[in-house]
Amino acid sequence: MEEGIFQAYENEIQALEEEIRLLTEKYEDMRQESTFFSDEDILKAIKSLQEETEGETKGHESPSDLKAQLESLETDLSFLMEFTGFHFTSHSKKTVEKTRNKTVQKHRLSGKCHSIPFQLEFQLLEMQKDEKVSVVVSDLSIIMESREDPNVSKFVSRTEECGDLLTFFRNLSTYAEWYEHRRHTFLHFK
């Protein structure tokens, strides 16, 4: 009986140690992200944001004007979602590394294109040289249901190798649109 109690305590201790380890890692990540910026950089950013906010609020006469602008943006977003068929359900971004000329961010994105769900995970390397900015996608991982079509898994594999997000979204949009047409046609004949 006592061994069972000791085992339960041991399991609880191990669970707490694991939770402490995870929280410590999270704290270190947050601390690391905040140390990328000096106090001077933070003050400049705050001042810039304040000036930007003041400039924006001077251009608007009232909160109702802001509300109308927000409704307009929501209408535009809705139109784009209907037009492209893409409905993004979640997005997360984590800064992995940040230096003066280089930023590495890890992105996670999920959503649906028409009726086909997808998830993307990739790293974005942004390098700045003089006034030019170059962006490179790496470590692209795509999770999709291949449905009945084996060509989808081939397409996903090729896209992951190339790391070409634009091609992925274009081809997924076309495929999903025609998939919907085929599905409606077959339902019609059933």
PyRosetta script that sets phi, psi and omega in degrees:
from pyrosetta import init, pose_from_sequence

init()
pose = pose_from_sequence("MEEGIFQAYENEIQALEEEIRLLTEKYEDMRQESTFFSDEDILKAIKSLQEETEGETKGHESPSDLKAQLESLETDLSFLMEFTGFHFTSHSKKTVEKTRNKTVQKHRLSGKCHSIPFQLEFQLLEMQKDEKVSVVVSDLSIIMESREDPNVSKFVSRTEECGDLLTFFRNLSTYAEWYEHRRHTFLHFK")
pose.set_psi(1, -43.9)
pose.set_omega(1, -178.7)
pose.set_phi(2, -66.1)
pose.set_psi(2, -34.1)
pose.set_omega(2, 178.9)
pose.set_phi(3, -62.8)
pose.set_psi(3, -38.3)
pose.set_omega(3, 178.0)
pose.set_phi(4, -63.2)
pose.set_psi(4, -41.3)
pose.set_omega(4, 178.6)
pose.set_phi(5, -66.2)
pose.set_psi(5, -45.2)
pose.set_omega(5, 178.9)
pose.set_phi(6, -61.4)
pose.set_psi(6, -40.2)
pose.set_omega(6, 178.9)
pose.set_phi(7, -64.2)
pose.set_psi(7, -40.5)
pose.set_omega(7, 178.1)
pose.set_phi(8, -62.3)
pose.set_psi(8, -42.9)
pose.set_omega(8, 177.6)
pose.set_phi(9, -64.2)
pose.set_psi(9, -41.6)
pose.set_omega(9, 178.1)
pose.set_phi(10, -60.3)
pose.set_psi(10, -44.5)
pose.set_omega(10, 178.9)
pose.set_phi(11, -62.3)
pose.set_psi(11, -41.7)
pose.set_omega(11, 179.0)
pose.set_phi(12, -65.1)
pose.set_psi(12, -42.0)
pose.set_omega(12, 178.8)
pose.set_phi(13, -62.4)
pose.set_psi(13, -43.9)
pose.set_omega(13, 179.0)
pose.set_phi(14, -64.0)
pose.set_psi(14, -39.9)
pose.set_omega(14, 178.8)
pose.set_phi(15, -64.2)
pose.set_psi(15, -41.4)
pose.set_omega(15, 178.6)
pose.set_phi(16, -67.1)
pose.set_psi(16, -40.2)
pose.set_omega(16, 177.2)
pose.set_phi(17, -61.9)
pose.set_psi(17, -40.8)
pose.set_omega(17, 178.2)
pose.set_phi(18, -64.4)
pose.set_psi(18, -41.7)
pose.set_omega(18, 178.7)
pose.set_phi(19, -64.2)
pose.set_psi(19, -40.8)
pose.set_omega(19, 177.7)
pose.set_phi(20, -62.7)
pose.set_psi(20, -42.9)
pose.set_omega(20, 179.7)
pose.set_phi(21, -61.6)
pose.set_psi(21, -45.3)
pose.set_omega(21, -179.9)
pose.set_phi(22, -64.1)
pose.set_psi(22, -42.4)
pose.set_omega(22, 178.9)
pose.set_phi(23, -66.4)
pose.set_psi(23, -36.3)
pose.set_omega(23, 177.3)
pose.set_phi(24, -64.3)
pose.set_psi(24, -43.3)
pose.set_omega(24, 177.5)
pose.set_phi(25, -61.8)
pose.set_psi(25, -43.9)
pose.set_omega(25, 179.6)
pose.set_phi(26, -62.4)
pose.set_psi(26, -43.0)
pose.set_omega(26, 178.3)
pose.set_phi(27, -61.9)
pose.set_psi(27, -43.3)
pose.set_omega(27, 179.7)
pose.set_phi(28, -63.6)
pose.set_psi(28, -41.1)
pose.set_omega(28, 177.3)
pose.set_phi(29, -60.8)
pose.set_psi(29, -45.7)
pose.set_omega(29, -179.5)
pose.set_phi(30, -65.6)
pose.set_psi(30, -41.1)
pose.set_omega(30, 179.4)
pose.set_phi(31, -65.6)
pose.set_psi(31, -39.4)
pose.set_omega(31, 179.4)
pose.set_phi(32, -64.1)
pose.set_psi(32, -42.5)
pose.set_omega(32, 178.9)
pose.set_phi(33, -63.3)
pose.set_psi(33, -38.1)
pose.set_omega(33, -177.4)
pose.set_phi(34, -75.4)
pose.set_psi(34, -22.3)
pose.set_omega(34, -179.9)
pose.set_phi(35, -81.9)
pose.set_psi(35, -5.9)
pose.set_omega(35, 177.5)
pose.set_phi(36, -67.9)
pose.set_psi(36, -20.9)
pose.set_omega(36, -175.4)
pose.set_phi(37, -112.9)
pose.set_psi(37, 134.9)
pose.set_omega(37, 175.9)
pose.set_phi(38, -81.1)
pose.set_psi(38, 167.7)
pose.set_omega(38, 178.1)
pose.set_phi(39, -59.4)
pose.set_psi(39, -37.3)
pose.set_omega(39, 179.5)
pose.set_phi(40, -64.2)
pose.set_psi(40, -42.2)
pose.set_omega(40, 177.8)
pose.set_phi(41, -62.3)
pose.set_psi(41, -41.5)
pose.set_omega(41, -179.6)
pose.set_phi(42, -64.7)
pose.set_psi(42, -44.6)
pose.set_omega(42, 179.0)
pose.set_phi(43, -63.2)
pose.set_psi(43, -40.5)
pose.set_omega(43, 177.3)
pose.set_phi(44, -62.0)
pose.set_psi(44, -43.4)
pose.set_omega(44, -179.5)
pose.set_phi(45, -63.8)
pose.set_psi(45, -42.1)
pose.set_omega(45, 178.9)
pose.set_phi(46, -63.5)
pose.set_psi(46, -45.2)
pose.set_omega(46, 179.8)
pose.set_phi(47, -63.1)
pose.set_psi(47, -43.3)
pose.set_omega(47, 178.5)
pose.set_phi(48, -61.9)
pose.set_psi(48, -43.0)
pose.set_omega(48, 179.3)
pose.set_phi(49, -65.0)
pose.set_psi(49, -40.4)
pose.set_omega(49, 178.4)
pose.set_phi(50, -63.6)
pose.set_psi(50, -43.9)
pose.set_omega(50, 179.1)
pose.set_phi(51, -63.5)
pose.set_psi(51, -40.8)
pose.set_omega(51, 179.5)
pose.set_phi(52, -63.9)
pose.set_psi(52, -43.8)
pose.set_omega(52, 179.6)
pose.set_phi(53, -64.7)
pose.set_psi(53, -42.5)
pose.set_omega(53, 178.5)
pose.set_phi(54, -62.4)
pose.set_psi(54, -42.2)
pose.set_omega(54, 179.5)
pose.set_phi(55, -63.7)
pose.set_psi(55, -38.5)
pose.set_omega(55, -180.0)
pose.set_phi(56, -70.5)
pose.set_psi(56, -41.0)
pose.set_omega(56, -177.8)
pose.set_phi(57, -72.1)
pose.set_psi(57, -27.4)
pose.set_omega(57, 176.6)
pose.set_phi(58, -66.9)
pose.set_psi(58, -32.9)
pose.set_omega(58, -178.2)
pose.set_phi(59, -74.6)
pose.set_psi(59, -17.4)
pose.set_omega(59, -178.8)
pose.set_phi(60, -106.3)
pose.set_psi(60, 139.3)
pose.set_omega(60, -176.8)
pose.set_phi(61, -84.5)
pose.set_psi(61, -32.8)
pose.set_omega(61, -174.5)
pose.set_phi(62, -156.1)
pose.set_psi(62, 167.2)
pose.set_omega(62, 175.7)
pose.set_phi(63, -61.7)
pose.set_psi(63, -29.5)
pose.set_omega(63, 179.4)
pose.set_phi(64, -66.5)
pose.set_psi(64, -31.2)
pose.set_omega(64, 176.0)
pose.set_phi(65, -65.6)
pose.set_psi(65, -41.4)
pose.set_omega(65, 177.0)
pose.set_phi(66, -64.7)
pose.set_psi(66, -39.8)
pose.set_omega(66, 179.6)
pose.set_phi(67, -64.1)
pose.set_psi(67, -40.3)
pose.set_omega(67, 178.4)
pose.set_phi(68, -64.5)
pose.set_psi(68, -39.5)
pose.set_omega(68, 178.6)
pose.set_phi(69, -65.6)
pose.set_psi(69, -41.0)
pose.set_omega(69, 178.2)
pose.set_phi(70, -62.9)
pose.set_psi(70, -43.5)
pose.set_omega(70, 178.3)
pose.set_phi(71, -62.6)
pose.set_psi(71, -37.9)
pose.set_omega(71, 177.8)
pose.set_phi(72, -64.1)
pose.set_psi(72, -42.8)
pose.set_omega(72, 178.7)
pose.set_phi(73, -65.3)
pose.set_psi(73, -39.8)
pose.set_omega(73, 177.8)
pose.set_phi(74, -64.0)
pose.set_psi(74, -38.9)
pose.set_omega(74, 177.6)
pose.set_phi(75, -64.1)
pose.set_psi(75, -43.1)
pose.set_omega(75, 177.9)
pose.set_phi(76, -62.0)
pose.set_psi(76, -43.2)
pose.set_omega(76, 179.3)
pose.set_phi(77, -62.8)
pose.set_psi(77, -44.7)
pose.set_omega(77, 178.4)
pose.set_phi(78, -59.7)
pose.set_psi(78, -43.1)
pose.set_omega(78, 178.1)
pose.set_phi(79, -60.8)
pose.set_psi(79, -46.0)
pose.set_omega(79, -179.8)
pose.set_phi(80, -63.4)
pose.set_psi(80, -37.8)
pose.set_omega(80, 178.6)
pose.set_phi(81, -66.2)
pose.set_psi(81, -40.4)
pose.set_omega(81, 178.1)
pose.set_phi(82, -70.0)
pose.set_psi(82, -39.4)
pose.set_omega(82, -177.2)
pose.set_phi(83, -67.0)
pose.set_psi(83, -44.4)
pose.set_omega(83, -177.0)
pose.set_phi(84, -90.0)
pose.set_psi(84, -24.8)
pose.set_omega(84, -177.1)
pose.set_phi(85, 87.0)
pose.set_psi(85, -1.4)
pose.set_omega(85, -179.0)
pose.set_phi(86, -90.5)
pose.set_psi(86, 128.8)
pose.set_omega(86, 174.7)
pose.set_phi(87, -126.8)
pose.set_psi(87, 105.8)
pose.set_omega(87, -179.4)
pose.set_phi(88, -84.9)
pose.set_psi(88, 129.2)
pose.set_omega(88, -176.9)
pose.set_phi(89, -101.0)
pose.set_psi(89, -28.8)
pose.set_omega(89, 178.3)
pose.set_phi(90, -155.6)
pose.set_psi(90, 153.0)
pose.set_omega(90, 176.9)
pose.set_phi(91, -150.7)
pose.set_psi(91, 132.8)
pose.set_omega(91, 174.2)
pose.set_phi(92, -133.7)
pose.set_psi(92, 148.0)
pose.set_omega(92, -177.7)
pose.set_phi(93, -136.7)
pose.set_psi(93, 134.3)
pose.set_omega(93, 178.6)
pose.set_phi(94, -132.5)
pose.set_psi(94, 127.5)
pose.set_omega(94, 178.0)
pose.set_phi(95, -79.7)
pose.set_psi(95, 119.3)
pose.set_omega(95, -178.4)
pose.set_phi(96, -89.1)
pose.set_psi(96, -42.0)
pose.set_omega(96, -177.9)
pose.set_phi(97, -149.6)
pose.set_psi(97, 139.2)
pose.set_omega(97, 178.0)
pose.set_phi(98, -143.3)
pose.set_psi(98, 123.1)
pose.set_omega(98, 174.2)
pose.set_phi(99, -126.9)
pose.set_psi(99, -173.3)
pose.set_omega(99, -176.8)
pose.set_phi(100, -60.4)
pose.set_psi(100, -42.9)
pose.set_omega(100, -175.3)
pose.set_phi(101, -112.5)
pose.set_psi(101, -0.6)
pose.set_omega(101, -172.6)
pose.set_phi(102, -140.5)
pose.set_psi(102, 136.5)
pose.set_omega(102, 176.1)
pose.set_phi(103, -133.9)
pose.set_psi(103, 130.9)
pose.set_omega(103, 176.2)
pose.set_phi(104, -117.9)
pose.set_psi(104, 123.2)
pose.set_omega(104, -180.0)
pose.set_phi(105, -125.5)
pose.set_psi(105, 143.5)
pose.set_omega(105, 176.5)
pose.set_phi(106, -105.0)
pose.set_psi(106, 126.2)
pose.set_omega(106, -178.2)
pose.set_phi(107, -114.4)
pose.set_psi(107, 145.0)
pose.set_omega(107, 172.9)
pose.set_phi(108, -130.4)
pose.set_psi(108, 127.3)
pose.set_omega(108, -174.0)
pose.set_phi(109, -137.2)
pose.set_psi(109, 134.4)
pose.set_omega(109, 175.7)
pose.set_phi(110, -138.7)
pose.set_psi(110, 155.4)
pose.set_omega(110, -178.9)
pose.set_phi(111, 176.4)
pose.set_psi(111, -163.9)
pose.set_omega(111, 179.2)
pose.set_phi(112, -134.4)
pose.set_psi(112, 144.5)
pose.set_omega(112, 170.5)
pose.set_phi(113, -116.2)
pose.set_psi(113, 111.5)
pose.set_omega(113, -169.8)
pose.set_phi(114, 55.8)
pose.set_psi(114, -106.8)
pose.set_omega(114, -179.5)
pose.set_phi(115, -113.6)
pose.set_psi(115, 8.4)
pose.set_omega(115, -176.3)
pose.set_phi(116, -101.4)
pose.set_psi(116, 114.2)
pose.set_omega(116, 179.1)
pose.set_phi(117, -77.6)
pose.set_psi(117, 150.2)
pose.set_omega(117, 178.0)
pose.set_phi(118, -149.2)
pose.set_psi(118, 157.7)
pose.set_omega(118, 174.2)
pose.set_phi(119, -137.4)
pose.set_psi(119, 137.7)
pose.set_omega(119, 177.8)
pose.set_phi(120, -124.0)
pose.set_psi(120, 144.9)
pose.set_omega(120, 172.5)
pose.set_phi(121, -139.0)
pose.set_psi(121, 127.8)
pose.set_omega(121, -178.4)
pose.set_phi(122, -157.0)
pose.set_psi(122, 162.9)
pose.set_omega(122, 174.2)
pose.set_phi(123, -107.7)
pose.set_psi(123, 142.0)
pose.set_omega(123, -179.3)
pose.set_phi(124, -117.4)
pose.set_psi(124, 116.7)
pose.set_omega(124, 177.9)
pose.set_phi(125, -101.9)
pose.set_psi(125, 117.1)
pose.set_omega(125, -179.6)
pose.set_phi(126, -113.5)
pose.set_psi(126, 118.2)
pose.set_omega(126, -179.4)
pose.set_phi(127, -118.5)
pose.set_psi(127, 136.8)
pose.set_omega(127, -179.6)
pose.set_phi(128, -117.2)
pose.set_psi(128, 127.1)
pose.set_omega(128, 177.0)
pose.set_phi(129, -130.9)
pose.set_psi(129, 119.1)
pose.set_omega(129, -172.5)
pose.set_phi(130, 56.9)
pose.set_psi(130, -117.4)
pose.set_omega(130, 178.6)
pose.set_phi(131, -107.6)
pose.set_psi(131, 3.2)
pose.set_omega(131, 179.1)
pose.set_phi(132, -90.7)
pose.set_psi(132, 139.1)
pose.set_omega(132, 177.1)
pose.set_phi(133, -121.0)
pose.set_psi(133, 127.6)
pose.set_omega(133, 176.3)
pose.set_phi(134, -117.1)
pose.set_psi(134, 141.5)
pose.set_omega(134, -177.4)
pose.set_phi(135, -124.8)
pose.set_psi(135, 132.0)
pose.set_omega(135, -179.4)
pose.set_phi(136, -127.5)
pose.set_psi(136, 132.5)
pose.set_omega(136, 176.5)
pose.set_phi(137, -94.2)
pose.set_psi(137, 131.7)
pose.set_omega(137, 177.4)
pose.set_phi(138, -139.2)
pose.set_psi(138, 168.6)
pose.set_omega(138, 178.7)
pose.set_phi(139, 50.7)
pose.set_psi(139, 45.4)
pose.set_omega(139, -179.6)
pose.set_phi(140, -76.0)
pose.set_psi(140, 128.7)
pose.set_omega(140, 177.0)
pose.set_phi(141, -130.1)
pose.set_psi(141, 125.5)
pose.set_omega(141, -177.5)
pose.set_phi(142, -118.7)
pose.set_psi(142, 130.2)
pose.set_omega(142, 176.6)
pose.set_phi(143, -117.3)
pose.set_psi(143, 119.4)
pose.set_omega(143, -179.8)
pose.set_phi(144, -145.3)
pose.set_psi(144, 148.4)
pose.set_omega(144, 171.6)
pose.set_phi(145, -76.4)
pose.set_psi(145, 126.9)
pose.set_omega(145, -176.3)
pose.set_phi(146, -80.1)
pose.set_psi(146, -5.3)
pose.set_omega(146, -178.5)
pose.set_phi(147, 55.6)
pose.set_psi(147, -141.6)
pose.set_omega(147, -179.2)
pose.set_phi(148, -91.9)
pose.set_psi(148, -7.6)
pose.set_omega(148, -171.5)
pose.set_phi(149, -94.4)
pose.set_psi(149, 113.7)
pose.set_omega(149, 178.6)
pose.set_phi(150, -69.7)
pose.set_psi(150, -18.5)
pose.set_omega(150, 179.5)
pose.set_phi(151, -67.3)
pose.set_psi(151, -24.6)
pose.set_omega(151, 179.2)
pose.set_phi(152, -64.8)
pose.set_psi(152, -44.0)
pose.set_omega(152, 180.0)
pose.set_phi(153, -66.5)
pose.set_psi(153, -34.0)
pose.set_omega(153, 175.4)
pose.set_phi(154, -65.5)
pose.set_psi(154, -44.1)
pose.set_omega(154, 179.0)
pose.set_phi(155, -60.8)
pose.set_psi(155, -44.2)
pose.set_omega(155, 179.7)
pose.set_phi(156, -62.4)
pose.set_psi(156, -43.6)
pose.set_omega(156, 179.9)
pose.set_phi(157, -62.0)
pose.set_psi(157, -45.3)
pose.set_omega(157, 179.2)
pose.set_phi(158, -63.1)
pose.set_psi(158, -41.3)
pose.set_omega(158, -178.9)
pose.set_phi(159, -66.6)
pose.set_psi(159, -39.7)
pose.set_omega(159, 178.0)
pose.set_phi(160, -63.4)
pose.set_psi(160, -38.3)
pose.set_omega(160, 178.2)
pose.set_phi(161, -64.8)
pose.set_psi(161, -43.8)
pose.set_omega(161, -176.8)
pose.set_phi(162, -78.8)
pose.set_psi(162, -31.6)
pose.set_omega(162, -176.9)
pose.set_phi(163, 70.6)
pose.set_psi(163, 30.4)
pose.set_omega(163, -176.5)
pose.set_phi(164, -99.2)
pose.set_psi(164, 97.3)
pose.set_omega(164, -177.4)
pose.set_phi(165, -69.3)
pose.set_psi(165, -36.8)
pose.set_omega(165, -179.0)
pose.set_phi(166, -61.0)
pose.set_psi(166, -45.8)
pose.set_omega(166, 177.5)
pose.set_phi(167, -62.4)
pose.set_psi(167, -40.1)
pose.set_omega(167, 178.7)
pose.set_phi(168, -58.9)
pose.set_psi(168, -50.4)
pose.set_omega(168, -177.5)
pose.set_phi(169, -66.2)
pose.set_psi(169, -38.8)
pose.set_omega(169, 178.1)
pose.set_phi(170, -62.6)
pose.set_psi(170, -51.1)
pose.set_omega(170, -177.2)
pose.set_phi(171, -67.9)
pose.set_psi(171, -38.0)
pose.set_omega(171, 178.2)
pose.set_phi(172, -63.7)
pose.set_psi(172, -40.9)
pose.set_omega(172, 179.2)
pose.set_phi(173, -60.6)
pose.set_psi(173, -48.1)
pose.set_omega(173, 179.7)
pose.set_phi(174, -63.5)
pose.set_psi(174, -47.4)
pose.set_omega(174, -179.2)
pose.set_phi(175, -61.0)
pose.set_psi(175, -46.8)
pose.set_omega(175, -177.1)
pose.set_phi(176, -64.7)
pose.set_psi(176, -37.7)
pose.set_omega(176, 178.9)
pose.set_phi(177, -63.8)
pose.set_psi(177, -46.5)
pose.set_omega(177, 179.8)
pose.set_phi(178, -71.6)
pose.set_psi(178, -31.1)
pose.set_omega(178, 174.8)
pose.set_phi(179, -60.1)
pose.set_psi(179, -44.0)
pose.set_omega(179, 177.7)
pose.set_phi(180, -62.7)
pose.set_psi(180, -42.0)
pose.set_omega(180, 178.0)
pose.set_phi(181, -61.1)
pose.set_psi(181, -45.5)
pose.set_omega(181, 179.0)
pose.set_phi(182, -62.1)
pose.set_psi(182, -43.6)
pose.set_omega(182, -179.0)
pose.set_phi(183, -61.4)
pose.set_psi(183, -44.6)
pose.set_omega(183, 178.4)
pose.set_phi(184, -64.4)
pose.set_psi(184, -38.4)
pose.set_omega(184, 179.3)
pose.set_phi(185, -64.2)
pose.set_psi(185, -46.1)
pose.set_omega(185, -179.0)
pose.set_phi(186, -67.0)
pose.set_psi(186, -33.8)
pose.set_omega(186, 176.3)
pose.set_phi(187, -65.3)
pose.set_psi(187, -34.4)
pose.set_omega(187, 179.7)
pose.set_phi(188, -63.0)
pose.set_psi(188, -39.1)
pose.set_omega(188, -178.1)
pose.set_phi(189, -81.3)
pose.set_psi(189, -15.4)
pose.set_omega(189, 179.9)
pose.set_phi(190, -76.3)
pose.dump_pdb("model.pdb")
